[in-house]
């Protein structure tokens, strides 16, 4: 197998072991399975398609203030920072 491919697989496996990556995936799964969040997302899309931007904005703010979403966004930002550092090291 090509050394570049082997190295990429090894890096990918190491990234998947990062606490930030594990937490990101854990929270994403919870969010993806949460019925309240799904309902809010559908209502936001519906309001936007109907041109009801104020209502969509209010629901978006409600969605973004849910503790699980706040935590997810913080972890997502942390993971993005970590991946940026890794990317810079590999350049």
Buried (B, 14 or more C-beta within 10 A) or exposed (E): EEEEEEEEEEEEEEBEEBEBBEBBEEBEEEBEEBEEBEEBBEBBEEBBEEEBEEBBEEBBEEBEEBEEBEBBEEBBEBBEEBBEEEEEEEE
